[in-house]
Structures are given as structure tokens and as C-alpha cells.
Amino acid sequence: MQSAYERAGLAVEFVPMPHKRSLQSADEGSVDGEVGRIEGIEKNYPDLVRVPVKVIDLLACAYVLDRSPIRRYSPNLLNELKVCAVFGVQWAKDLLNCRTAEMVSDYDKLMAMLVEKRVDMVLGSALSVEAVLSKKGDWNKHVRRLNPPASCQPLYHYVHKNNARLVPLLEKALRELWAEGRWNTSPSP
């Protein structure tokens, strides 16, 4: 998003926050926007305005321990296994659809739950899980991503309604970056 803001001639500062808090902060206007969220989030957060160009695709995946007999992801596994996800992640909540699951506050804790055998399977974005596994080198050899992905959907940038005037500028910048092939198209969190 830094490139899009620069292209639009706008200054920006990114503030890392937990998933749920970042959404609430953007909706309240205590921060100016939210970087990567699924389309439709504005139904629950009415003060957010979507920039109508995808930022990236969210590749949502299920992970198990390498020695698990499970080889492929199926939604039925959500009924059969002890599952964990990150609190405040909307796509995981949608996949779970009121099923019982352990919830943790971040991706480090998510992967710890799996590696410590406290759950059978975790749901996580490919980029976020891979970032944790790259930090924890020994965990990488014990964890396996299941195919097919649990979900793949576009993520969008949202701004607080007080910043709605920025939407056309950011839309134009994102469209230009995509057209020039300068935008990263690989799947993400």
C-alpha cells in the first residue's frame, strides 16, 4: 500500500495492531484506514469505505502436523478435528460458521497451538503462517499445509468515511500499479 499512497501523492504511516482492534480503530476513525480486508466488511463496520480495487488475494489454508494422516483439506474436517484460528479474522469465522474452535490472539500463538499438539489443525493465511514458520525454523519441518486451500478471496483497502475523498486517488493509483505489473500479485494473509 505504501506504493499506492506514494503514487497518489499521499503521506502514510502504517501502525501494526491485532486484527480486531485494527478494524475497530479504523471504523471509529482513530486510524485513517485498514489495509487488507474482505469485501463486505463495511456491513458490520459502516464507517469504512472500500477502495474498489483488490490489493491482494487472501490464500486461507489449513495446516496440520507433518505426521498427521490427513492429506487433503475438506470442510468436513472442521466438524471432526480440534481446530484453532486467530480471533478477529473474519474469513476464519466465516469458515467455522458457529463451530467450536480454539481462538488465539496472533499467528505465533496459533502455530504454537499446533506444534505443541494442543489442536489437530489450524486455519491461517498462507503469508502469515509462512512468516511465523520462517522465524521458527525448527517448526517448519513439523508443519504441513493442506490442499486445496480453504478459501481464496480478494482483499481490499478501506478508509474511514472522513477520508472518503482519498478513494478515487487510491483507486487510480492501484489500477495504474496493477496495469504496470508493479503490484505484487502473490497470495497473502
N, C-alpha and C positions, 0 to 999 in steps of 0.2 A: 504494500500500500504506500510505502514511502515514495516509490517511483511515480505512482499516480498523483499523489499530492504535489510532488515536485513539478510534474508535467502540468498540473493545473495552476501552478504558481502559488501554492498554499504552504504555509509552515505547518508542521505537525509534530506531535510528541506522542509516543506510544507508552502506555502505562500498563504493565502486566498486572492482572488481577485474576482471582478464581472465576470460573465460568459464570456462575450465578450472579456474583457480585458485579461483574463487568456489565452484564445485561441490565441489572437494576440501576447501576450508576449511569449508564447511557440513557436509560428511559427517564430517569429523574433529572438528567441534564447536568449532573456533577462532573461527567466527562462528555466530550462532544460527539462520540460515536462508538461503534462496535465493529470490529474488523471482519470476522468471518462467522456468519450465522445463516441458518437455512431460511429459505423463502417462507413467508407466512408468520414469522416470529412477531411481526407487528400486531397480530391479532391479540396476543397477550401483553404486548408492550406498545400501546397505542401512540406513545410519543416518539417512536422511532420511525424513520423514513428510509426506505430501501433505495440504494443506488442500483438501478436495474441492469447491471452488467455483472456477470459472475466474476468473483475474484479467483476462485479455485474450486476444484471438485473435492468433496469430502469422501474419502475412502474409509468406510467404517468396517472394522473387521473383528472377528472373534479369534482369541488366542487361547491355546492350551499348553500344557507342559509337553515337551518333546516325546516323552514316553507314553503319552495318552493314546489309547486305542482309537480315539476319534480322529478321522482323516478328513472329513468334509463338514462345512458349516451347513446347518439346516435350522430353520426357526423352531423346529420341534425340540432342539437341544435346550432351548430356553425353559422348557417345561420339565426337562429331565435332569438337568445339572444344577449345581450350585454356582450361580453367576454373580459377577461383580462388575460395576460400572462407576464412572465418575459422576458425582452429584452435580446437577445443573446442566448436564449435556442433553439437549433436547432430543437428538436423534436416538440416543440410547434409551431414554424414557419412552419414546415412541415405539421402539422395537420391543421393549419389555412389556408394554401395554398392560400395566397393572400386575404383572407377575412379580413374585417376591424375588428380590435381589439384594445383595450387599452393596452399599454405596460408600464411596470414599471421596476425599476432598481433592485429590490430584492424581496424576498419572504415575508418579513414583509409588504412591501407596497402592494404586491399582495393580501394578506389576508385582509389588511385594506380596500382595494377597495371593497371587497365582504361584509365584516361586516358593512361597512358604507353605503351599498346599492348603490354604485356608478356603479356597474356592476351586472349582473344576475348570472354569472358563471365565475369561474377561472379555468385555466389549470395549474397544478403543479405536480411535482414529489411527490409521497407519503411521502418519507422520509423528504423532505424539508418542505412540508406543515405541517406534524406532528410535526416537530421540532419547527416551529413557534407557532402552537397551544398549544404545551406543555408549552411554555414560557408565553403565553397569556391565562391563564386558563379560563377566562370568555368567550373567543371566541370559545373555544372548544365545548361548549354546543349549539352554534348557527350555526355551520357549519357541513355539511354532505357530505361525499364522495359518488359520484355516481358510480354504477357498470353498466356494466363491465368497466374495465379500458379503457382509451382512447388508450393506447399503452403499450406494454411491449417489451423491447428490451435490448440486452446486451450492456454494456458499457465497454470500453477498456481504457487502459493506453497508452498514446502517449509520445514519447520523441522527442526532436529536433534532426534533422538529424546529428548534431555534436556528439550526444550521441547514435547513432545507434549501436555502439559496445555493448551497455548495453542490447539490445533487447534479445539476446539469454540467458543471465544471468537472466533477469527478467522473461522471458518465462518459463525457467526451475523452478525458484522459485515459480511462480504462479501455475504451474502444480503440483508441489510437495505439496503445501499447499492445493489445491483442493483435491488431492488424499488422503491426510491425514485427510480430513474433518475439517481442521483448518481454512478454509476460510469461511467468513460469506456469506451465500447464500440467505439471505433475500433481498427482493426488496428494491431499493434505488432510490436517486434523479435522 
